[in-house]
């Protein structure tokens, strides 16, 4: 009952970099992504039958990023990036019954946001690193999960809107 499936995709990426001076880089990159279902997602079929969920398609994405990187003469660094990723055939939970989750392709989603990162060497071998991300992750195509309609424009479950990170390293 296991069946067979093969996944294959070309994922091109292109980028441009401009250096207005020795300390600064501006960049633009665009590419495509490809994500196959995991073994957990393939584990149970939505119809309850035997075998793997080989009807799941891989998710494909189109990605764009615009950013700037600055590095000071004493080791300080600042990175800023704006990004957008549009995904087709996103995978999501279709049902969860008795501890068994089944998955399905839900259509189109979009993630867009901004990332900031700052590093600053301090005295001796001490370094401070700070990072922050703001993310808007939305369903773009409505879908059903466990008999509940998830409307277009809804937030993707389990994806935080903001994330912050701080580290002091010696």
ABEGO torsion letter per residue (X at the ends): XAEBBBBBBBBBBBBBBBBABAABBBBBBBBBBBBBBBAAAAABBAAGBBEBBAABBBBBBBBBBBBBBBBBAAGBBBBBBBBBBBBBGBBBBABBBGGBBBBBBAEBBBBBEBBBBBBBBBBEABBBBBBBBBBBBBBABBBBBGGBBBBBGBBBBGBBABBBBBBBBX
